[in-house]
Amino acid sequence: MNHRRSNIEIIADMLRVGRKGVGKTEIMYSVNMSYSQLQKYLEFLLSHGLIDKVKTGNPVITYHVTYKGARLLESIDNIRLMLGFGDGDEVIDLDSGSAGDIAHELVEVSTT
């Protein structure tokens, strides 16, 4: 079956990959997208505050999910679970710590 992913599925996949901070190449290969698609989606995610661009060296740049991005991913995964899509393994519960840990790590990264 040839299944085209929706924009929301692509965004969710990118947010999942960006939990620990990744570069463009890792996002592109992990999410299975072209470079032009990657550029379009990164611009969207950055402009909406869902990911942050962090310079970790010269010229190394990584992308990290923001707290807002983690909240969006939680919502997307919960909707997928409620609709019966997927097995729910991807669901993040902010109260249990997954997304909260991401936000905490982001604070630690930004203060170091």
Summary of the structure (lengths in Angstrom):
residues: 112
radius of gyration: 14.1
end to end distance: 47.0
largest distance: 47.0
contacts: 298
relative contact order: 0.14
helix: 56%
strand: 10%
